[in-house]
Amino acid sequence: MDKDTFYRNLIRRYRDGLATDEELEVFAQLLRSGEIDAHLAESMDQQLYSGQGKKRTFRLTYTYAAAFILFCILGYIVFYYQRQGHYAAPATIAGDIHAASNQAILTLADGRRVKLDATVNRISESGGIQILNDKDGKISYYINPERETAELYHEISIPKGGKYQLALADGTMVWLNADTRLKFPVQFNEKQREVELVGEAYFEVKQPVDKRKGDSPFIVHTREQNIVVLGTSFNVKAYTEEINEVSTLVTGRVKVMNSKTKQSKLLEPGQQSIINGTKPDIAIAEADMEETLAWKNGDFVFNETSIREIMNQLGRWYNVEVEFNGVKNYSYNGYIPRNVSLLKVLEMMERTGELKFEINNKKIYIKNKMPM
């Protein structure tokens, strides 16, 4: 076996969790020497391609020749901390916590609450409305056009530790992140389509089929803004506990309006608007699309992301609380698949940074490491 083949096999065994103690020691020595950097880059390039063949734009930075490069693929974690890391014992944890799963509560017009899971296939509703729920975490609305439907509103609520998809009656698709609520009419009228959002969602808005009836704009209302669109895909992040509401346009064109000041601005693809509840203006910035859409694509992506923002995301995804104990506002860069357990996330962060994590009763305690 030549050296290149040996390195590739060693990386693959480490990636798949099959490496022996002796192989792990060899792997660590090769990491420190930098001898397998090219093979690591090759493996990461293979992983960081999407299903459509588009390369992920996530950036890894290397600050020192001896920087500790850690990577894991397919069920492990790629994570890098900008400061030179200190190796430490794994995070302390009392019982591991699994990643978010498909779970939601649907509140019907009559107040009934239906727990959505794999055991629920069909939800009955009057007036020619069919509501179907599939085992993959998607609920769909179908309307009989030959029957008149009363103006009814439903609300879908995604708890912390959950996620779900929704196909509205007009064909618009919505991906709902953890700790999110969306209120929507069962059937839209011909003039406009309006929904109310708290939390984070990604929309792919269906264009009206019959142009003779007008454009029928799609409007998303949040606490601080109204977003007016036609056929467009975009992401809205509007959590009540966060001071900023951020709307990011992927395709098409949208108008964002501050609901308090009535100021409005148009977004072009690749731009995002930021509305701060304490300021009158709408800020426009170029979006980091990889980081913004990571949650929808099943990843965490961090690019100079503060530890507090990271913990906000982990808290919602794993349904845990977080307590900081005198921790500075460190920033991280990294890529983490969202299907790994919380233990794996925290272990990797602890090994590559200057913070220590403990979990007890679904609460993460964060503190600075003791000097070595």
N, C-alpha and C positions, 0 to 999 in steps of 0.2 A: 504494500500500500504506500503510495507516495505521500508527501507531506500535505499537499493541498487536500487530498481525499481524506486524510486523517483529521485535518482541521474541520472540514465540512461535517464529517460524521460526529466529531466531538460537539460542535455547535448544535447539531440536530438532536443529539442525546440530551444536552443541557436544556434545549428548548422544550423537549417532550417530557422532561422530568425523569429521565432514565439514567442519568449519569451517576456513576459510583462515587464514593468519597475520593478515591484516587484520581478519577477523571475530573472531579470538581476542583481539586488542588491544582492539577495541570491547567485547567481552564483559567483559574485565577492568576496563575503565573504568566500565562500567555496574555491575559488582559493587561497586567501590569507592564509587561514588556512592550506591548503594542504590536506584537508579531502577528496577531490575527485580526487587526483592525480592518484590513481590506475584506476579509471573509465575513466579518460582522456587518460591514456596510452592504455587502452583497446580499446577506440574509435579510437585513432590514429593508433593502430596496424591494426584494421579492414580496415581503409582507405588506409594505406600504403602497401597494397598488390596489385600487378598487376593482370591483367586479366588472366595471366598464373599461378597464385598462387605463384609467387616468391616474397619473401618479399623485399621491398625496403630497401636499405642499408643506407638511410639517417639517420644521427646521430643528436640527440638533446642533448645539454649539459646543466646541471643545476649547476650554480655557487653558489647560495645562497639558503638557505632554504626558504627565502621569495621572491625568484625570481618570476617575474610576468610571468606565463605561459599563453600564448594566443594560441588558436587553433580554426580553423574553418574547416569544412569538406563539400565537395560537393558544390562548388560555393563560399566558403569562403577561408580563408588563414591560414596556419600554419606558424607562423613566430616567431623567437626567437632572441633576441639581447644579446650578451654576457655580456654587462654591465647591472647593475640593472637599469631598465627603469624608466622614468618619464612620468606619464600620462599627456597628453596634449589634447588640442582641435584638432578636425580633420583637415586634410590638407585643405588649402584654394584652391578652384578650381572654375574656371569660365567655367562651362560646362564639363561634364564627357567625357572621351575618352575610346572607346571600344577596346577590344583586337584585335590582328591581325586576318584577315579573308583571305579566299581563293581569291587571286588576283594576276595576272601576266600579262606581255606583252610578246607575242611571235613574234620575228622578223624573217620573212621568208627569203629565199635565194634571192628573188627579191627586198628586202627592205621593203616589206609591214609589218606593225605592227598590230597585232591582239590582242585586249584586251580580256583576258580570264576571263569569268564569267559564271554563270549558264545559260545564254541565248545562249551561243555558244556550239553547239554539235559536229559539224564536220567542219574541215578546209580542203579545197581542195588543193591539190598539185599535180603537174604533175609527170609522170613516175612511175605510180603504187604505189604511196605513199598515205596511208590513215592516217589522224591525227584526233583522236577522243578526245573530251573533255567532262568529266562527271561533274555532278552537285556537286560532293564531292571534287572538286579541284584537279583533276588528268588528265594529258594529256598523250595520248599513241600513239606510232608510230607503224604502220603495213606496211610491205613491201611485195609486190608481188614478190616471188623469181623467177618467170618465165619471169619477165621483167627487162631489164637493167635500172639501176638508175644512173643518173649523180651524180658526187660528189657535194653534196649540204650541206651547213651549216646553221643551225638555232641557234638562241640565245633566251633563256628564261630569263626574268628579273623579279625579285620579288621586289616590292618597300618596303620601310619601312612601317610597318603596314600590311604586306602581308605574305603569305606562299603558297606553292604549292608542288605537287608531279609530277614526270615525269617517264614514262616507255619508255626507249629507245628501238630502233628497235631490239637489241640483247636480250631483256628481262631484262636488268639491271634496277633496280628501284633506283630512286633518290628522296630524300626528301630535299626540298630547304627552308632554313630559310629566314627571312626578310632581305632586302637589299642585295640580292645575284643575281649574273649573272652566267649563264652556257652556254657556246658555245659548240656545238656538231654537228657531221655529221649526216645527216638524215639516212644514211646507212653506217655501218662500213665496212672497207675492211678486207680481210682475214688475213693480217699480224699483225695488231694491231688496238686497239680501243683507240682513244685519245679524251679528252675533256679539256676545259679550264674553270677554276673556279675563281671567285672573290666573297668572302663572305663565307657562311657556308653551307655545304651539307653533308648528310649521304647517302652512297652508299651501295647497295647490288648488287654486280657484278655477273652477270650470267656467268657460265663457258661455254666455247665453246661446241657446240653440237657435231660437227664433229672433233674428235681428229686427224684425218688424215691430216687436214689442218694446224696443228700446235697449239700452245698454245694460240695464239692471245691475248697477254697481254693487260690489260686495264690500261691506263695511264691518270692520272689527272695532268694537268699543272696549277700551280699557279704562283704568282709573284716570290716566292723564292724557289720553289721546284717542283720536278717531282715525282709522286707516282706511282709505277709500281705494279700491282696486277694481280691475276688470279681470281679464285672464292673466293671472300672475302667480308666481310662487315666492313666498316670503316667510320669514321667521319673526315672531313677536315674543319678547321676554318681558313680562310685566308682573313680577312677584310683589306682593304687598310689602314684604319686609325689606325690599331693596329700593333705594332712593331713585335710581335711574330706570326708565323704561326704554328698551332698545328694540328697534324694528329694523330688520335687515332684508334687503331686496335681492332675490336670486335671479329672477327673470321678470320681464314686463316693466311696468311702471306703476308707482303708487303715489298717492298724496297723503302725507301725514299732517294731521291737525292737532295742535295743543287744545284740549277740550276746555281749558280755563281762559287762555288768552286769545284763542281763535286764530293764532298764527299758523300758517301752513307752509309746507315745503314739499317739492317733488323729489322722489328718489330715483336714481338710475341703478341698474344692476351692479352689484358689488359695493353699494353704499349702505350705510346705516344711519338712522336718526337716533339721537339720544335726547330724551326729555327728562330733565331733573325737576322734581316736584316743587323745588324751592326757587327755580329760575324761570323767567318768562320765555326765553329763547329756545329754539330747536337747534341743536348742534348736529352737523352732518360730518361724517367721517368715512374713510375707506374701511371696509369690513375685513376682518380676518375670517374668510368663509370657512376655512378648515375648522377653526375653533368654534365658530358660531353654530355650524351644522353638525358638529361632532355627536351631540346627544341623539339626533335623529338617525345618524348612521351607525349607532351602537358603540361609540367611543367616548372617552374623555380626551380632549386635546388641550394642553396648557402651553401658552406662549407668553412668558413673563407674567404669569398669573399669580396673584397673591395667595398666600396660604389661607386667608379668610374666604376669598372667593372659592377656592378649591373645596374648603370645608362646607360652604353653603351647598355646593353641588353634591358632595358626598352625603351630606345630611339628608337632602331630599331623596337621593337615589337609594340609599340604604335604610332610610327611615330611622336615623339616629340623631341625637342632640350632640352639640359640641361645646366644650368648655376650654377656653384659653387661660393658661396660667403664666402670665408675664412673658408671652411669646412676642418676638419681634415680627414685623410684617415681611417675612421672607417671600421670594418669588421663585416659581418653578417653571421649567419647560418639560414637556413630556407627552407621551402617548400611552393611554391605558384602555384596553378593551373593557366595555361596561359589563361584560358577563362574568367577570372574576369576582370573587368574594372580597369583602371589606378587609379581611385579614391580609390577603395578598397585596392589596393596595398599600396598606399602612406599613407592612413589612418592607416593601420596596422603598417607600418614602423615607422610612427611618434609616435604612442602610445607606441612602444616598444624600442625606441632609443633616441638619443640626438639631432636629426636633425628635422628641420621644413621644410615643402614643400609647395610651392605655384605654381599654374598653371595659366598661362595667355597666350592666343593666341598660344596654343600648345607648350608651353615652360615651363619646370620645373625649378623653382628657389629654390635652396637648401641653407639653412643657419643653423647655430647653434641655439639651443633654448636659450632663455633668462634664466638665473639662477632663480630658484624658491625660 
